[in-house]
Amino acid sequence: MTVKERVLSFPLESAPLLKINDSFLEKKNITLYIKREDLIHPYIFGNKWYKLKYNLIEAERTNKKTLLTFGGAYSNHIYAVAAAGKIFGFKSLGIIRGEEHLPLNSLLKFAEINGMMINYISRTDYRKKSYPDFIWKLHKVFGDFYLLPEGGTNYLAVQGCAEIPATIKIKYDYLCTACGTGGTIAGLISGVKPGIRVLGFPVLKGGQFLIRDIEILLSSNNNGKFNIKDMFFDYHFGGYARTNSELNSFIDDFEKKNNFRPDRIYLAKTLYGIYDLIKKDYFNKNEVIVVLNSSQTE
């Protein structure tokens, strides 16, 4: 079978909807679900699968044998690309931000076990990752490869993520997601039915740069209408992977009530933002909110 045939027939588990039980939500007459995209596959889970899906097909179409991508030492994207490379028969190369630290953390160890070659670069060089001359230098060192941007976000990733809304089989009013590079929310905006609003919660401090990136991604697919009012920039808790006692307390309380612990990098910040908006009566009574969970639980 070709990579395309294998990708299009790739077995995935169904992502269940977890209904959140909370007296606060009942009092506000709001229904909240978490869509457990983290359960669709043990290694290429959530939005990572949808972002990689059409990129893997394109890599085969352009006769590329190696996948090269970028990420930090704890990047789920690096983890997923390494797994996808092994499963679909590509070599993989991860350009990692920062210095090498041994022993490898569990994520990079997994990547290495699955055949990914790890190459570290300085944070200064890492900021050049989208510069054409820097990419040319990578080709000089590593030869021919298929380039996957940081986080896997490009127009093919948007095409894949646009398929997510169709997998939600209930009637709902809002679809919410954490935002890192903008690919997932651009895809959701492209794929939702009219009348459903997509809300984004950037996990990066200063995430306003996403506005332009999302608009560019949407224009590349000629679909979806973006409203800046649907982005909420105040729930990053200091930046990517940053947290504080308030967020930690929210996570602990959420776990006690639902027997489910949201990860602190993505989902917890999104849920905290949604709860805060509910407190401020942002949503109308009897509305249904679906939150996309694409990250591994803790």
N, C-alpha and C positions, 0 to 999 in steps of 0.2 A: 504493500500500500504506500501511496505517496504521503508526504507530510500533510498535504491539504486534506486528503481523505481521512487520515488519522485524527487530525484536529477537528474536522467537522463531525466525526463520530466518537469523539473522546467521551468516555463515560464520566458523568458528573452526578453527584448526589443532589437531591433537591434541597434548596435552602429554606428551612422552615421559618415561619413567622412566629416569633416569641411575643405573646401578649404580656404587657407589663401591668402587674397588679399593684396599685398604689392608691391609698385613700385620697391622697392629694389630687390625683388624676380624676378619681370619681367625683370629688367635690367640684372640680372645674368642668366636669362633663367632657373630658377629652379622652380619646382612645389612642393608645400608643403601642406600636409594634416595633420589634427589632427584626430585620430580615437577616438571618444568619448565613450570609454568604461565606463566612469563614469555614463553613462545614461542607462546601461543595467538593473539596478535594484536600487531601492531607498536606500537599506541598504547594500546589498552584491554586491557592484559594482566593475567593472573593474577586475583587476588581483586578487582581493580578492576572487571573485567567482571561478575563475579558479584554484586558489591555494587550496581552500577548497573542491572543488567538489569531488575529489577522496579520500580525507582524510575523509570526512563524510561517504562515502561508506565503507572505511576501518574501521572506528570506529564502524559501525554497524556489520561488518563481525567479528570483534574481541570482540563483545558483550560489548563494552564500553558504559556507560550511561552518562559520564561526559567528556566534552572537557576542558582541561587545557592549557592555553597559557600565553605568556609573552608580555609585551609592556609598553611603556611610557604612561603618562597621556593623551597624544593627539594622540594615536595610532589608525589609521583607521583599523588596523588588529583587535584590541580589539573590536571595534565597530561592525565589520563584524562577528566576532565569536559569539558575544552576540546575534546578529540578527539570525544567522544560528542556534544557539542552540535553540532558541525559535521556529523558523519555523519548524525545523526537529526533535524536541522533545528530545534534549539533555540538561542536566544541563551544565552550563558553569562556569568556574572559571578563573579570570584574575589575574595574578601575576604582579603587577604594580611597576615599578621602582620609588623609592623615597618615600617621606613622604606624608601622607594624607593632602589634602587641602580642606577645606569646605568653602562655598558650592562646590559641585562637578561641574566640568566644563560640558558643554553640552554633550560632548562625553561620559564621564564616567556616567553621569546621564542617558543617553540613554541605556548604557550597563546595569546599575542597573535595570532600568525599564523593560528591557527584560530578567531579571532573572539572570544576571551574578553576582556571588559573587566576590567582589573585595577584594584582599589581597595585602597590601603594604609590600615591603621589601627594605632594604637599597641598595644603589648603589653598595656597596661592595659585598653583597650577590647576587645581580642581575648579576654580572659578572660571577657567578658560574652556571648560568642557564643551561649550557650544561654538567655540571659535573655529572657523574653517581651517586656519593654519595649524591649530592644535590637533584637530582631527586628522589633518594630513600627516603630521608627525607620528600620530598613533599608527596610521597605515604604514609608514616607513618602518616602524619598529615591529608591528605585529602582522603585517600583510593585509590581505583582503578580509573584510568582516562585514557583518550586518550590524549597523549602529542602532542600538536602542537607547533613547535618551534617559536621563535620570527619571526614575519613577515609571518608565515605560510610556510616557505621555507623548503621543503624536496623533495625527489624524486617523490612523488605523486603530489606535487605542480608543478614540472617541467612537468609532464605528462599532467596536466591540461592546463598549459600555452602554451604548444606545439600546442594546438588547436586554438589559437588566429590567427595565420597567415592565416589559411584557411578561416576565416571570412572576409578577405580583398579581395574584388572582382574587384580590378583594377590592372593594371600592374604598378609595382613600382620597384625601385632599392635599396632603403634603408628602413629599419625598425628601428626606434630609440626609446629608452626607458630610463627613469631614473632608477638608480640602488640603492637599499637599502641593501638587503640581497643576491641578485644574482639569486633568483629563477625565476623571470620573464624573465630575459634575457637568462638564460639557456633554458627555455622552448621555447622562440622565436627562438633561434639558432637551437633547435631540430626540430622546426616545419616549418621553411621557405623552400621555394623551392630553388633548386640550382641556384646560380647566384645572389641571394639577400643577401646583407650584413646587419647584425644586429649591430647597434652601441649603446654602453652603456655610460651613463653619471652618474657616482656615485655622490650621494648627501652628502656623508660622507667625511670628511677630512681624508686623509690617507686611501682612499678606495682601495689601492693596494691589501689589503688582499682578496678582492673579486676574484682576479685572480685564486687563489688556490681553493676557494669555488666553483666557476663556473666550473672549470675543474672537481672537484669531482662530482658535480651534473650532469654534462654531461656524465661522465663515468658510473654513476649509471643507466642511461637510454640508454647507448650504442648508442648514437646518437648525431650528431652535431659536428662541428669543430669550436673551439674557437681560435680567433686570438687576442692577446693582443693589437695589433695596432688598434683594433676596440673599445677600451675603452679610454675614455677621462676624466682624473682625475682633470682637472684644473677649473671646473665650479661649485664647491661646495659652493663658497662664504663664506668660513670660517667654514663650517660644517653643520650638519643636522639642519634644521629649521633656520639657520643663513641667514642673508640678509644684503644688504647695499643700499645706495642711487642709485648706478648704476643699480642694479637689479630691484629696485622699479620703477625707471624711465622706464626701459625696459617693465615692466609689464603694467604700465600706458599707454605707447605708443601703446603696442600691443592691449590693450583693446579698445582704441580709434579707431584703424584701423579695428578691427574685431568684436567688440561688444561681446567679450569673454575674461574673465579675468582668465589667468592661475594661479593655486595655486603656492605660492612662495617656497614651500618645494620641490616639484618634477618637475612639468611640466615646470615652468618658467625657472628653471636652465637648463633643457634639451633644451628648445627653444633658450635660450641665447647662449648655446654652439653651436647649429646648425647654428644660424645666424653668429656667429663668424667664424665658419668653412667656411661658404659660402663667407664671406668677404675675407677669405684667399685663396679662389678658391680651396678648398679641393674637392668639387664636380664638376663633368663635366656638361657642358651645356646640357639642355633638360632632366636632370635626375629628377626622382620623389622620394620624401622623404615622408614617412608616420611616424608620431610620435604617440606613444601610450599614451593616457591619461587615467590613472587608478585611479586618485585621485579626491576628491571632489573639485569643483571650489569654489572660495572664494566668 
